[in-house]
Amino acid sequence: MFRSRIVTLMAALALALVAGAEVTAMAASADTGRTSPGNEAARAVVDINSAGVGELETLPGIGPALAKRIVQFRDEHGAFKSVEELLVVKGIGPRLLEKLRSRIRVGRTKGSR
């Protein structure tokens, strides 16, 4: 009898944990209207002609080394004229460019027309 109560109690606890996880997941998916400061930065559009290494690192798939290569390329060759020019930077291929496309833009710089 004692053993059956323990089993019942453990089963109830397991169900409560599963139900709690489902409620948490539902609440998280329903929270699409609110953004925290971190989420806003993660969704911000980045100007690849003016962004520094830190800002570039906020983009998906861009780590410190690749961010440095983007800035270095820009410094050596001038402002990007299109987002497609990122393909010239070592480490950026068509798949990564498509992943970045909605999050990047080419802004005007001094001397651009």
N, C-alpha and C positions, 0 to 999 in steps of 0.2 A: 504494500500500500504506500509506504514512504517512497519507494522507488518510482511508482507510477505518478506520484505528485511531483517529484523532481523532473521527470520526463515531461509532464504537462507544463510545468513552470518554464522549463527550458524551451519548449515549443512555442509557448506564448511570448517569451522574450525574443526568440528568433523572428516571429511574425511582427512584433513591434519594431524591431530593428529594420526589417525589410520595408514595412509601411512607412517608417520614418524616412528612410532613404528615398522612397518614391515621392513623398511629400516634398522633400528638399529638392529633388530633381524637377518636380512640377513647378515649384516656386521659382527656381532658377530659370526655367524656360519661359515662365510668364513675366519675368522681369526684363523684357526686351525694351521697354520704353525708357528705363532709367539708365543713365551712364555714370560711372564713377570717373574721376579725373584720369585714372590710368586707362580706362576704356576709351576715353575721348582721344588720348594721345595715340592709342593703338589704331584708331580709325582715321586719324587726321591725314590729309593729303600732304605729301612732302614735295617741296620744290627741289628737284635734284640739282638745280643750278645754284642754290644758295644754302642748302642743308649742310651742316657739319657732320662729322663722323657719328656723334651721339644721336642726332636726329635720324640719320640714315639707318642706324641700328634698330630703330623702332619698327622698321619695315619687316614683313615676314620673309624669312630666308636670307636676311642680310645680317651677318655677324661683323665683329670688329675688323677682321682682315679685309673682307669684301667692301665694307664701308670706306676703309682707308684707300683701297684701290680706286673706288669711284671718285673720291675727292682728289686723289693724285692724278687720275686721268683728266679730270676737269681742269686742274691747275696746269697741267702740261699742254693740253689741247684746246683749252677755252671752253666756253659754255656749251652745253648740250643743245642741239637744235631741235631734237625730237627724243621721245622716250626710247625709240628704237635704237638710238645710238648707244644705249647701255649695253647692247649686245657685243660691242667691241671690248668692253671691260672683261678681263679674264675672270671667269667664274659665273658670268651671267649668260644663261642660254635662253632659248625661246620659252621654255616651260616656266622658268623663274620670272621672266619678263611678263608673261601673262598673269602670273600670280601677283605681280606688283602693279600692273597697269592701272587698276582702279585707285591705287593709293599714291601714285606719283604724278607729277606734272613738270613741265618745262616752263619755268618762269622767265620773264624778260630780265636781262641784265644790262648794265651800262654798255652802251655800244651796240646792243642788238636792235634790230629794226622791226 
